[in-house]
């Protein structure tokens, strides 16, 4: 059982925020699932460019889910390799499928802001049809995830005794 927490260093430096799965012995499985679902729901409803949200979901969450024995907390390099040859839509669908395959009650989906933004054009192309590696670099994922975690820090704070 687990939940996701957003933490920061002792100096209060939120730019070095780390997202990690925290073992929570005092939570039963359904409570851990509930908190995990709430965390994901907040992410899916951020008002952010869809490619940034998808990139952060891969860097921060999907990396941990698909590599449970890693000691790394996130991996822009791994995320870039997973995203680079796919459209934003294919990557977004894969993320939702992975998450919904792991929760036992209810299903989650992208928020309305995300859905609407996917159908907007950027540089003459629908965002949903952009092939990630043709427009973005690994460094973009690093920058987005730092900014994304900082944005989430005020919305999410789970403490366990």
DSSP file (Angstrom, degrees, kcal/mol; ACC not computed):
  #  RESIDUE AA STRUCTURE BP1 BP2  ACC     N-H-->O    O-->H-N    N-H-->O    O-->H-N    TCO  KAPPA ALPHA  PHI   PSI    X-CA   Y-CA   Z-CA
    1    1 A X              0   0    0      0, 0.0    23,-0.7     0, 0.0     2,-0.3   0.000 360.0 360.0 360.0 146.8    0.0    0.0    0.0
    2    2 A X  E     -A   23   0A   0     21,-0.2     2,-0.3    27,-0.2    34,-0.3  -0.971 360.0-159.4-159.5 165.8    1.2    3.5   -0.8
    3    3 A X  E     -A   22   0A   0     19,-1.1    19,-2.8    -2,-0.3     2,-0.4  -0.930  30.4-108.3-145.1 170.9    0.3    7.0   -1.5
    4    4 A X  E     -A   21   0A   0     -2,-0.3     2,-0.3    17,-0.2    17,-0.2  -0.835  33.0-172.0-104.6 139.4    2.1    9.8   -3.2
    5    5 A X  E     -A   20   0A   0     15,-2.2    15,-1.5    -2,-0.4     2,-0.5  -0.919  20.0-139.6-127.1 155.4    3.5   12.8   -1.3
    6    6 A X  E     +A   19   0A   0     -2,-0.3     2,-0.3    13,-0.2    13,-0.2  -0.978  32.7 174.8-112.6 125.2    5.1   16.0   -2.3
    7    7 A X  E     -A   18   0A   0     11,-1.8    11,-1.3    -2,-0.5     2,-0.3  -0.765  16.1-157.5-126.5 167.9    8.0   16.9   -0.1
    8    8 A X        -     0   0    0     -2,-0.3     6,-0.2     9,-0.2     9,-0.1  -0.954  30.7 -89.9-143.6 163.0   10.7   19.6    0.1
    9    9 A X    >   -     0   0    0      4,-0.8     3,-2.3    -2,-0.3     4,-0.1  -0.135  45.6 -96.1 -73.5 172.0   14.1   20.0    1.6
   10   10 A X  T 3  S+     0   0    0      1,-0.3    -1,-0.1     2,-0.1    -2,-0.0   0.763 122.3  59.8 -59.9 -26.6   14.8   21.3    5.1
   11   11 A X  T 3  S-     0   0    0      2,-0.1    -1,-0.3     1,-0.0     3,-0.1   0.452 116.6-111.8 -82.4   1.0   15.5   24.8    3.8
   12   12 A X    <   +     0   0    0     -3,-2.3     2,-1.2     1,-0.2    -2,-0.1   0.719  59.5 160.9  77.9  20.2   12.0   25.0    2.4
   13   13 A X    >   -     0   0    0      1,-0.2     3,-1.0    -4,-0.1    -4,-0.8  -0.638  15.9-178.9 -80.3  98.4   13.3   24.9   -1.2
   14   14 A X  G >  S+     0   0    0     -2,-1.2     3,-1.7     1,-0.2    -1,-0.2   0.705  73.8  71.0 -73.4 -19.8   10.2   23.9   -3.2
   15   15 A X  G 3  S+     0   0    0      1,-0.3    -1,-0.2    -3,-0.1   135,-0.1   0.748  97.9  51.3 -68.6 -20.3   12.1   24.0   -6.5
   16   16 A X  G <  S+     0   0    0     -3,-1.0    -1,-0.3   133,-0.1    -2,-0.2   0.024  84.2 151.2-100.2  26.7   13.9   20.9   -5.3
   17   17 A X    <   -     0   0    0     -3,-1.7     2,-0.5   129,-0.2    -9,-0.2  -0.266  32.9-150.5 -58.8 142.4   10.6   19.2   -4.5
   18   18 A X  E     -A    7   0A   0    -11,-1.3   -11,-1.8   131,-0.1     2,-0.5  -0.965   4.3-151.5-119.8 132.4   10.6   15.4   -4.7
   19   19 A X  E     +A    6   0A   0     -2,-0.5     2,-0.3   -13,-0.2   -13,-0.2  -0.875  32.1 157.1 -98.2 132.4    7.6   13.3   -5.6
   20   20 A X  E     -A    5   0A   0    -15,-1.5   -15,-2.2    -2,-0.5     2,-0.5  -0.990  46.5-107.4-152.6 157.7    7.8    9.9   -4.1
   21   21 A X  E     -A    4   0A   0     -2,-0.3     2,-0.6   -17,-0.2   -17,-0.2  -0.786  36.4-156.5 -86.2 127.9    5.7    7.0   -3.1
   22   22 A X  E     -A    3   0A   0    -19,-2.8   -19,-1.1    -2,-0.5     2,-0.2  -0.922  14.5-128.3-111.9 122.0    5.6    6.8    0.6
   23   23 A X  E     -A    2   0A   0     -2,-0.6     2,-0.5   -21,-0.2   -21,-0.2  -0.470  24.5-165.4 -64.3 134.2    4.8    3.5    2.3
   24   24 A X    >   +     0   0    0    -23,-0.7     3,-1.9    -2,-0.2     8,-0.1  -0.803  15.1 179.8-129.9  91.5    2.0    4.1    4.8
   25   25 A X  T 3  S+     0   0    0     -2,-0.5    -1,-0.1     1,-0.3   -23,-0.0   0.756  81.3  61.3 -63.7 -24.9    1.6    1.3    7.3
   26   26 A X  T 3  S+     0   0    0      2,-0.0     2,-0.4     0, 0.0    -1,-0.3   0.380  92.2  81.7 -87.3   7.3   -1.3    3.1    8.9
   27   27 A X  S <  S-     0   0    0     -3,-1.9    -3,-0.1   -26,-0.1     2,-0.1  -0.917  72.4-137.5-111.1 136.6   -3.4    3.0    5.8
   28   28 A X     >  -     0   0    0     -2,-0.4     4,-2.3     1,-0.1     3,-0.3  -0.402  37.1 -97.5 -79.6 170.8   -5.5    0.1    4.6
   29   29 A X  H  > S+     0   0    0      1,-0.2     4,-2.3     2,-0.2   -27,-0.2   0.880 122.5  50.6 -59.7 -42.5   -5.4   -0.7    0.9
   30   30 A X  H  > S+     0   0    0      1,-0.2     4,-2.1     2,-0.2    -1,-0.2   0.859 110.4  50.3 -68.0 -33.5   -8.7    1.1    0.0
   31   31 A X  H  > S+     0   0    0     -3,-0.3     4,-2.5     2,-0.2     5,-0.2   0.915 110.5  49.2 -68.0 -42.4   -7.5    4.3    1.8
   32   32 A X  H  X S+     0   0    0     -4,-2.3     4,-2.3     1,-0.2    -2,-0.2   0.908 111.5  49.8 -62.0 -41.2   -4.2    4.2   -0.1
   33   33 A X  H  X S+     0   0    0     -4,-2.3     4,-2.6    -5,-0.2    -1,-0.2   0.904 109.3  52.8 -62.6 -41.3   -6.1    3.7   -3.4
   34   34 A X  H  X S+     0   0    0     -4,-2.1     4,-2.4     2,-0.2    -2,-0.2   0.938 111.6  44.4 -60.5 -48.1   -8.4    6.7   -2.5
   35   35 A X  H  X S+     0   0    0     -4,-2.5     4,-2.4     2,-0.2    -1,-0.2   0.885 112.7  52.0 -66.0 -38.2   -5.4    9.0   -1.8
   36   36 A X  H  X S+     0   0    0     -4,-2.3     4,-2.4   -34,-0.3    -1,-0.2   0.931 111.1  47.7 -61.1 -45.2   -3.7    7.9   -5.0
   37   37 A X  H  X S+     0   0    0     -4,-2.6     4,-2.6     1,-0.2    -2,-0.2   0.899 110.9  51.2 -64.1 -41.0   -6.8    8.5   -7.0
   38   38 A X  H  X S+     0   0    0     -4,-2.4     4,-2.0     2,-0.2    -1,-0.2   0.909 110.3  49.5 -62.4 -42.5   -7.2   12.0   -5.4
   39   39 A X  H  X S+     0   0    0     -4,-2.4     4,-1.8     2,-0.2    -2,-0.2   0.941 112.7  46.2 -61.4 -48.7   -3.6   12.9   -6.2
   40   40 A X  H  X S+     0   0    0     -4,-2.4     4,-2.7     1,-0.2    -2,-0.2   0.899 109.0  56.4 -61.8 -41.0   -4.0   11.8   -9.9
   41   41 A X  H  X S+     0   0    0     -4,-2.6     4,-0.9     1,-0.2    -1,-0.2   0.903 105.9  50.6 -58.2 -42.5   -7.3   13.7  -10.1
   42   42 A X  H  < S+     0   0    0     -4,-2.0     3,-0.5     1,-0.2    -1,-0.2   0.908 111.5  48.3 -62.4 -41.4   -5.6   16.9   -9.1
   43   43 A X  H >< S+     0   0    0     -4,-1.8     3,-1.6     1,-0.2    -2,-0.2   0.925 108.6  52.9 -64.4 -44.7   -2.9   16.4  -11.7
   44   44 A X  H 3< S+     0   0    0     -4,-2.7    67,-1.8     1,-0.3    70,-0.3   0.657 109.4  50.7 -68.6 -14.7   -5.4   15.6  -14.5
   45   45 A X  T 3< S+     0   0    0     -4,-0.9    -1,-0.3    -3,-0.5    -2,-0.2   0.191  79.2 125.9-109.4  16.2   -7.3   18.8  -13.8
   46   46 A X    <   -     0   0    0     -3,-1.6     2,-1.4     1,-0.1    65,-0.1  -0.458  66.0-124.6 -70.1 145.7   -4.4   21.2  -13.8
   47   47 A X        +     0   0    0     -2,-0.1     2,-0.3    66,-0.1    -1,-0.1  -0.711  68.9 119.1 -92.0  85.4   -4.7   24.2  -16.1
   48   48 A X  S    S-     0   0    0     -2,-1.4    69,-0.1     0, 0.0     2,-0.1  -0.922  76.8 -75.5-143.3 159.8   -1.5   23.5  -18.0
   49   49 A X    >>  -     0   0    0     -2,-0.3     4,-2.1     1,-0.1     3,-0.8  -0.405  46.6-124.6 -58.6 135.7   -0.5   22.8  -21.6
   50   50 A X  H 3> S+     0   0    0      1,-0.3     4,-2.9     2,-0.2     5,-0.3   0.862 108.8  54.2 -55.7 -39.0   -1.4   19.1  -22.3
   51   51 A X  H 3> S+     0   0    0      1,-0.2     4,-2.1     2,-0.2    -1,-0.3   0.844 108.7  49.7 -67.4 -30.1    2.1   18.2  -23.4
   52   52 A X  H <> S+     0   0    0     -3,-0.8     4,-2.3     2,-0.2    -1,-0.2   0.920 112.4  47.0 -70.3 -43.0    3.5   19.5  -20.1
   53   53 A X  H  X S+     0   0    0     -4,-2.1     4,-2.4     2,-0.2    -2,-0.2   0.942 114.4  46.1 -63.4 -47.5    1.0   17.6  -18.1
   54   54 A X  H  X S+     0   0    0     -4,-2.9     4,-2.1     1,-0.2     5,-0.2   0.925 111.9  52.4 -61.2 -44.6    1.5   14.4  -20.0
   55   55 A X  H  X S+     0   0    0     -4,-2.1     4,-2.5    -5,-0.3    -1,-0.2   0.898 111.5  46.1 -58.2 -41.8    5.3   14.8  -19.7
   56   56 A X  H  X>S+     0   0    0     -4,-2.3     4,-2.9     2,-0.2     5,-0.6   0.868 108.0  56.5 -70.5 -36.4    5.1   15.3  -16.0
   57   57 A X  I  X>S+     0   0    0     -4,-2.4     5,-3.1     1,-0.2     4,-1.1   0.890 113.3  41.4 -61.8 -38.4    2.8   12.3  -15.6
   58   58 A X  I  <>S+     0   0    0     -4,-2.1     5,-1.6     3,-0.2    -2,-0.2   0.927 118.0  46.1 -72.8 -45.7    5.4   10.2  -17.3
   59   59 A X  I  <5S+     0   0    0     -4,-2.5    16,-1.5    -5,-0.2    -2,-0.2   0.901 127.8  23.2 -64.1 -43.6    8.4   11.7  -15.5
   60   60 A X  I  <5S+     0   0    0     -4,-2.9     4,-0.4    14,-0.2    -3,-0.2   0.879 135.1  17.4 -95.7 -44.3    6.9   11.7  -12.0
   61   61 A X  I  X<S+     0   0    0     -4,-1.1     4,-2.4    -5,-0.6     3,-0.2   0.910 120.4  47.0-102.3 -55.5    4.2    9.0  -11.8
   62   62 A X  I  ><S+     0   0    0     -5,-3.1     4,-2.6     1,-0.2     5,-0.2   0.865 109.0  58.2 -62.5 -35.3    4.4    6.5  -14.6
   63   63 A X  H  ><S+     0   0    0     -5,-1.6     4,-1.1    -6,-0.3    -1,-0.2   0.938 110.2  43.3 -56.8 -47.2    8.2    6.1  -14.1
   64   64 A X  H  4 S+     0   0    0     -4,-0.4    -2,-0.2    -3,-0.2    -1,-0.2   0.895 113.9  50.7 -66.8 -40.6    7.6    5.0  -10.5
   65   65 A X  H  < S+     0   0    0     -4,-2.4     3,-0.4     1,-0.2    -2,-0.2   0.895 117.0  38.6 -65.8 -39.8    4.6    2.8  -11.3
   66   66 A X  H  < S+     0   0    0     -4,-2.6    -1,-0.2     1,-0.2    -2,-0.2   0.577 123.7  41.1 -89.0  -9.7    6.5    0.9  -14.1
   67   67 A X    ><  +     0   0    0     -4,-1.1     3,-1.8    -5,-0.2    -1,-0.2  -0.511  67.2 161.6-131.4  63.9    9.8    0.8  -12.2
   68   68 A X  T 3  S+     0   0    0     -3,-0.4    -1,-0.1     1,-0.3    -2,-0.1   0.677  72.1  52.7 -65.6 -17.5    8.8    0.0   -8.6
   69   69 A X  T 3  S+     0   0    0     -3,-0.1    -1,-0.3     2,-0.0     2,-0.1   0.378  83.2 113.1 -99.5   5.5   12.3   -1.1   -7.5
   70   70 A X    <   -     0   0    0     -3,-1.8    -3,-0.0    -6,-0.2     0, 0.0  -0.401  58.7-149.2 -75.5 153.3   14.2    1.9   -8.7
   71   71 A X  S    S+     0   0    0     -2,-0.1     2,-0.2     2,-0.0    -1,-0.1   0.544  71.8  98.4 -95.5 -10.2   15.8    4.3   -6.2
   72   72 A X        -     0   0    0      1,-0.1     3,-0.1    -8,-0.0    -2,-0.1  -0.537  64.4-151.3 -76.4 144.3   15.3    7.3   -8.5
   73   73 A X  S    S-     0   0    0      1,-0.3     2,-0.3    -2,-0.2    -9,-0.2   0.738  76.2  -4.2 -88.8 -25.1   12.3    9.4   -7.7
   74   74 A X        -     0   0    0    -11,-0.1    -1,-0.3   -10,-0.1     2,-0.3  -0.972  59.4-153.1-159.0 162.9   11.7   10.6  -11.2
   75   75 A X     >  +     0   0    0    -16,-1.5     4,-2.5    -2,-0.3     5,-0.2  -0.726  14.7 178.0-149.7  96.4   13.3   10.2  -14.6
   76   76 A X  H  > S+     0   0    0     -2,-0.3     4,-2.6     2,-0.2     5,-0.2   0.844  91.4  56.5 -61.0 -32.8   13.1   12.8  -17.4
   77   77 A X  H  > S+     0   0    0      2,-0.2     4,-1.9     1,-0.2    -1,-0.2   0.942 109.8  43.6 -64.9 -46.9   15.4   10.6  -19.5
   78   78 A X  H  > S+     0   0    0      1,-0.2     4,-1.9     2,-0.2    -2,-0.2   0.935 114.5  50.6 -61.7 -46.8   13.1    7.5  -19.1
   79   79 A X  H  X S+     0   0    0     -4,-2.5     4,-2.2     1,-0.2     5,-0.2   0.901 107.9  52.5 -59.9 -42.6   10.0    9.7  -19.8
   80   80 A X  H  X S+     0   0    0     -4,-2.6     4,-2.7     1,-0.2    -1,-0.2   0.910 108.5  50.2 -62.3 -41.5   11.6   11.1  -23.0
   81   81 A X  H  < S+     0   0    0     -4,-1.9     4,-0.4     1,-0.2    -1,-0.2   0.877 113.1  47.1 -63.4 -36.6   12.4    7.7  -24.3
   82   82 A X  H  < S+     0   0    0     -4,-1.9    -1,-0.2     1,-0.2    -2,-0.2   0.835 122.6  33.8 -71.6 -33.4    8.8    6.6  -23.7
   83   83 A X  H >< S+     0   0    0     -4,-2.2     3,-2.2    -5,-0.2    49,-0.4   0.765  91.5  89.1 -93.2 -29.0    7.2    9.7  -25.2
   84   84 A X  T 3< S+     0   0    0     -4,-2.7    49,-1.9     1,-0.3    50,-0.3   0.716  94.0  37.2 -55.6 -34.5    9.5   10.7  -28.1
   85   85 A X  T 3  S+     0   0    0     -4,-0.4    -1,-0.3    47,-0.1     2,-0.3   0.389 106.1  80.4 -98.5   4.1    8.0    8.7  -30.9
   86   86 A X  S <  S-     0   0    0     -3,-2.2    46,-2.5     1,-0.1    47,-0.2  -0.721  78.5-111.6-111.2 158.1    4.3    9.1  -29.9
   87   87 A X  B  >  -B  131   0B   0     -2,-0.3     4,-2.1    44,-0.3    44,-0.2  -0.409  35.0-110.3 -75.8 163.2    1.7   11.7  -30.3
   88   88 A X  H  > S+     0   0    0     42,-1.6     4,-2.5    39,-0.4     5,-0.2   0.889 119.3  54.1 -61.0 -38.7    0.5   13.6  -27.2
   89   89 A X  H  > S+     0   0    0     39,-2.0     4,-2.6     2,-0.2     5,-0.2   0.930 107.9  47.5 -63.5 -46.8   -2.9   11.8  -27.6
   90   90 A X  H  > S+     0   0    0     38,-0.3     4,-2.2     1,-0.2    -1,-0.2   0.920 114.5  47.3 -61.2 -43.5   -1.4    8.3  -27.7
   91   91 A X  H  X S+     0   0    0     -4,-2.1     4,-2.2     2,-0.2    -1,-0.2   0.894 111.7  50.2 -65.7 -40.3    0.8    9.1  -24.6
   92   92 A X  H  X S+     0   0    0     -4,-2.5     4,-2.1     1,-0.2    -2,-0.2   0.914 111.3  49.0 -63.8 -43.2   -2.2   10.6  -22.7
   93   93 A X  H  X S+     0   0    0     -4,-2.6     4,-2.5     1,-0.2    -2,-0.2   0.900 109.8  51.8 -63.7 -41.2   -4.3    7.6  -23.5
   94   94 A X  H  X S+     0   0    0     -4,-2.2     4,-2.6    -5,-0.2    -1,-0.2   0.917 108.3  51.4 -62.3 -43.0   -1.6    5.2  -22.3
   95   95 A X  H  X S+     0   0    0     -4,-2.2     4,-2.5     1,-0.2     5,-0.2   0.943 111.2  47.1 -59.6 -48.0   -1.2    7.1  -19.0
   96   96 A X  H  X S+     0   0    0     -4,-2.1     4,-3.0     1,-0.2     5,-0.3   0.915 111.9  51.0 -60.8 -43.5   -4.9    6.9  -18.3
   97   97 A X  H  X S+     0   0    0     -4,-2.5     4,-1.5     1,-0.2    -1,-0.2   0.915 110.8  48.9 -60.8 -42.9   -5.0    3.2  -19.2
   98   98 A X  H  < S+     0   0    0     -4,-2.6     4,-0.3     2,-0.2    -2,-0.2   0.929 114.9  44.0 -62.5 -45.8   -2.0    2.5  -16.8
   99   99 A X  H >X S+     0   0    0     -4,-2.5     3,-1.9     1,-0.2     4,-0.9   0.941 112.7  50.4 -66.9 -47.3   -3.6    4.4  -14.0
  100  100 A X  H 3< S+     0   0    0     -4,-3.0     3,-0.2     1,-0.3    -1,-0.2   0.782 104.8  59.7 -64.1 -25.1   -7.1    2.9  -14.4
  101  101 A X  T 3< S+     0   0    0     -4,-1.5    -1,-0.3    -5,-0.3    -2,-0.2   0.602 107.7  46.9 -73.9 -10.4   -5.5   -0.5  -14.5
  102  102 A X  T <4 S+     0   0    0     -3,-1.9     2,-0.4    -4,-0.3    -2,-0.2   0.549  95.7  77.8-110.4 -11.3   -4.2    0.1  -11.0
  103  103 A X     <  -     0   0    0     -4,-0.9     3,-0.1    -3,-0.2   -69,-0.0  -0.832  61.5-155.1-103.2 143.0   -7.2    1.5   -9.1
  104  104 A X  S    S+     0   0    0     -2,-0.4     2,-0.4     1,-0.1    -1,-0.1   0.563  74.6  45.2 -94.1  -9.8   -9.9   -0.9   -7.9
  105  105 A X  S    S-     0   0    0      1,-0.1    -1,-0.1   -75,-0.1     0, 0.0  -0.994 106.3  -9.8-140.1 135.1  -12.8    1.5   -7.8
  106  106 A X  S    S-     0   0    0     -2,-0.4     2,-0.3    -3,-0.1    -1,-0.1   0.167  71.1-105.4  68.9 166.3  -14.0    4.1  -10.2
  107  107 A X        -     0   0    0     -3,-0.1     2,-0.3    -6,-0.0    -3,-0.0  -0.935  23.1-142.0-126.9 151.9  -12.2    5.3  -13.3
  108  108 A X        -     0   0    0     -2,-0.3     2,-0.3   -12,-0.2    -8,-0.1  -0.772  17.7-179.6-111.1 159.8  -10.3    8.5  -13.9
  109  109 A X        -     0   0    0     -2,-0.3   -65,-0.1   -68,-0.0    -2,-0.0  -0.968  38.7 -78.4-149.9 163.8  -10.1   10.6  -17.0
  110  110 A X        -     0   0    0     -2,-0.3   -65,-0.1     1,-0.1   -66,-0.1  -0.329  55.0-106.9 -63.3 146.8   -8.5   13.8  -18.2
  111  111 A X     >  -     0   0    0    -67,-1.8     4,-2.3   -70,-0.1     5,-0.2  -0.182  28.8-104.2 -71.2 167.4  -10.2   17.0  -17.0
  112  112 A X  H  > S+     0   0    0      1,-0.2     4,-2.7     2,-0.2     5,-0.2   0.852 119.9  56.5 -64.6 -35.8  -12.2   19.3  -19.4
  113  113 A X  H  > S+     0   0    0      2,-0.2     4,-2.5     1,-0.2    -1,-0.2   0.939 109.4  46.8 -60.6 -44.9   -9.5   21.9  -19.6
  114  114 A X  H  > S+     0   0    0    -70,-0.3     4,-2.1     2,-0.2    -2,-0.2   0.936 112.3  49.7 -60.9 -48.2   -7.1   19.2  -20.8
  115  115 A X  H  X S+     0   0    0     -4,-2.3     4,-0.8     1,-0.2    -2,-0.2   0.919 113.7  45.3 -59.2 -46.1   -9.6   17.8  -23.3
  116  116 A X  H >< S+     0   0    0     -4,-2.7     3,-0.9     1,-0.2    -1,-0.2   0.913 112.1  51.4 -65.0 -42.5  -10.3   21.3  -24.7
  117  117 A X  H >< S+     0   0    0     -4,-2.5     3,-1.6     1,-0.2    10,-0.3   0.825 100.6  63.0 -66.2 -31.1   -6.7   22.3  -24.9
  118  118 A X  H 3< S+     0   0    0     -4,-2.1    10,-2.2     1,-0.3    -1,-0.2   0.807 102.3  51.8 -62.3 -28.1   -5.8   19.1  -26.8
  119  119 A X  T << S+     0   0    0     -3,-0.9    -1,-0.3    -4,-0.8     2,-0.2   0.311  91.8  96.9 -94.0   8.8   -8.1   20.3  -29.6
  120  120 A X  S <  S-     0   0    0     -3,-1.6     7,-2.6    -4,-0.1     2,-0.3  -0.600  74.9-115.5 -92.7 160.3   -6.4   23.7  -29.9
  121  121 A X  E     -C  126   0C   0      5,-0.2     2,-0.4    -2,-0.2     5,-0.2  -0.711  25.1-175.7 -96.7 146.1   -3.7   24.5  -32.5
  122  122 A X  E >  S-C  125   0C   0      3,-2.7     3,-0.9    -2,-0.3    -2,-0.0  -0.960  78.6 -10.4-139.0 121.0   -0.1   25.4  -31.7
  123  123 A X  T 3  S-     0   0    0     -2,-0.4     3,-0.1     1,-0.2    -1,-0.0   0.872 132.1 -52.8  55.9  39.5    2.2   26.3  -34.6
  124  124 A X  T 3  S+     0   0    0      1,-0.2     2,-0.4     0, 0.0    -1,-0.2   0.608 120.6  97.0  78.3  13.0   -0.5   25.2  -37.1
  125  125 A X  E <  S-C  122   0C   0     -3,-0.9    -3,-2.7    -5,-0.0    -1,-0.2  -0.995  79.5-108.5-136.1 139.8   -0.9   21.7  -35.6
  126  126 A X  E >>  -C  121   0C   0     -2,-0.4     3,-1.3    -5,-0.2     4,-0.5  -0.438  28.9-129.7 -62.6 137.1   -3.5   20.3  -33.1
  127  127 A X  G >4 S+     0   0    0     -7,-2.6     3,-1.4   -10,-0.3   -39,-0.4   0.881 106.7  59.9 -56.9 -39.4   -1.8   19.7  -29.8
  128  128 A X  G 34 S+     0   0    0    -10,-2.2   -39,-2.0     1,-0.3   -38,-0.3   0.777 106.1  48.5 -62.1 -24.9   -3.2   16.1  -29.7
  129  129 A X  G <4 S+     0   0    0     -3,-1.3    -1,-0.3   -11,-0.2     2,-0.2   0.460  81.4 117.7 -95.4  -2.0   -1.3   15.3  -33.0
  130  130 A X    <<  -     0   0    0     -3,-1.4   -42,-1.6    -4,-0.5     2,-0.6  -0.471  64.0-133.9 -67.6 130.5    2.1   16.7  -32.0
  131  131 A X  B >>  -B   87   0B   0    -44,-0.2     3,-1.3    -2,-0.2     4,-0.9  -0.794  16.9-138.9 -86.0 121.4    4.8   14.0  -31.9
  132  132 A X  H >> S+     0   0    0    -46,-2.5     4,-2.5    -2,-0.6     3,-1.2   0.871  95.0  48.2 -52.2 -53.0    6.6   14.6  -28.7
  133  133 A X  H 34 S+     0   0    0    -49,-1.9    -1,-0.3   -50,-0.4   -48,-0.1   0.677 104.8  60.9 -67.7 -17.6   10.2   14.1  -29.8
  134  134 A X  H <4 S+     0   0    0     -3,-1.3    -1,-0.3   -50,-0.3    -2,-0.2   0.742 120.1  23.6 -78.7 -22.6    9.7   16.3  -32.9
  135  135 A X  H << S+     0   0    0     -3,-1.2     2,-0.3    -4,-0.9    -2,-0.2   0.663 119.5  47.8-114.3 -23.4    8.9   19.3  -30.7
  136  136 A X     <  -     0   0    0     -4,-2.5     2,-0.2    -5,-0.2    -1,-0.1  -0.834  58.3-149.2-128.3 159.6   10.4   18.8  -27.3
  137  137 A X    >>  -     0   0    0     -2,-0.3     4,-1.1    -3,-0.1     3,-0.8  -0.728  37.3-102.1-118.7 168.6   13.7   17.7  -25.7
  138  138 A X  H 3> S+     0   0    0      1,-0.2     4,-1.7    -2,-0.2     3,-0.4   0.870 120.2  62.5 -58.1 -37.2   14.5   15.9  -22.5
  139  139 A X  H 3> S+     0   0    0      1,-0.2     4,-2.3     2,-0.2    -1,-0.2   0.838  96.2  59.8 -59.7 -33.6   15.5   19.2  -20.9
  140  140 A X  H <> S+     0   0    0     -3,-0.8     4,-3.0     1,-0.2    -1,-0.2   0.919 103.2  51.3 -59.8 -42.9   11.9   20.4  -21.4
  141  141 A X  H  X S+     0   0    0     -4,-1.1     4,-2.5    -3,-0.4     5,-0.2   0.898 108.6  51.1 -61.7 -40.6   10.7   17.5  -19.2
  142  142 A X  H  X S+     0   0    0     -4,-1.7     4,-1.7     2,-0.2    -1,-0.2   0.938 113.9  43.7 -61.6 -46.9   13.2   18.5  -16.5
  143  143 A X  H  X S+     0   0    0     -4,-2.3     4,-2.0     1,-0.2    -2,-0.2   0.914 114.8  48.9 -66.0 -43.9   12.0   22.1  -16.5
  144  144 A X  H  X S+     0   0    0     -4,-3.0     4,-3.1     1,-0.2     5,-0.2   0.914 109.4  51.0 -64.4 -42.8    8.3   21.2  -16.6
  145  145 A X  H  X S+     0   0    0     -4,-2.5     4,-2.5    -5,-0.2     5,-0.2   0.880 109.3  50.7 -67.3 -35.6    8.4   18.7  -13.8
  146  146 A X  H  X S+     0   0    0     -4,-1.7     4,-1.7    -5,-0.2    -1,-0.2   0.947 116.0  42.1 -62.1 -47.0   10.2   21.2  -11.5
  147  147 A X  H  X S+     0   0    0     -4,-2.0     4,-2.0     2,-0.2    -2,-0.2   0.892 113.9  52.4 -65.8 -40.7    7.5   23.8  -12.3
  148  148 A X  H  X S+     0   0    0     -4,-3.1     4,-2.0     1,-0.2    -2,-0.2   0.916 108.9  48.8 -64.0 -45.5    4.7   21.3  -12.0
  149  149 A X  H  X S+     0   0    0     -4,-2.5     4,-1.4     1,-0.2    -1,-0.2   0.891 109.9  52.5 -62.5 -38.8    5.8   20.0   -8.6
  150  150 A X  H  < S+     0   0    0     -4,-1.7     4,-0.5     1,-0.2    -1,-0.2   0.893 108.8  50.6 -63.3 -39.1    6.0   23.5   -7.4
  151  151 A X  H  < S+     0   0    0     -4,-2.0     3,-0.5     1,-0.2     4,-0.3   0.867 112.2  46.9 -65.3 -37.8    2.5   24.2   -8.6
  152  152 A X  H >X S+     0   0    0     -4,-2.0     4,-2.0     1,-0.2     3,-1.0   0.703  89.4  84.4 -78.5 -20.1    1.2   21.1   -6.8
  153  153 A X  T 3< S+     0   0    0     -4,-1.4    -1,-0.2     1,-0.3    -2,-0.1   0.829  92.5  46.4 -57.1 -34.7    2.9   21.8   -3.5
  154  154 A X  T 34 S+     0   0    0     -4,-0.5    -1,-0.3    -3,-0.5    -2,-0.1   0.752 114.8  47.6 -78.0 -23.3    0.1   24.1   -2.3
  155  155 A X  T <4 S+     0   0    0     -3,-1.0     2,-0.5    -4,-0.3    -2,-0.2   0.755 112.8  45.6 -88.4 -25.0   -2.6   21.7   -3.3
  156  156 A X     <  +     0   0    0     -4,-2.0     2,-0.3     2,-0.0    -1,-0.2  -0.969  52.5 150.3-129.3 125.9   -1.3   18.5   -1.9
  157  157 A X        +     0   0    0     -2,-0.5     2,-0.5    -3,-0.1  -152,-0.1  -0.762  12.6 177.6-153.4 104.6    0.2   17.8    1.5
  158  158 A X        -     0   0    0     -2,-0.3     2,-0.4  -152,-0.2  -152,-0.1  -0.933   6.4-172.7-109.6 127.7   -0.1   14.4    3.1
  159  159 A X        -     0   0    0     -2,-0.5     2,-0.4  -154,-0.1    -2,-0.0  -0.964   3.6-165.0-120.5 138.0    1.5   13.8    6.5
  160  160 A X              0   0    0     -2,-0.4    -2,-0.0     1,-0.1  -136,-0.0  -0.962 360.0 360.0-121.1 137.8    1.7   10.5    8.2
  161  161 A X              0   0    0     -2,-0.4    -1,-0.1  -135,-0.0    -2,-0.0   0.431 360.0 360.0 -88.5 360.0    2.6    9.9   11.8
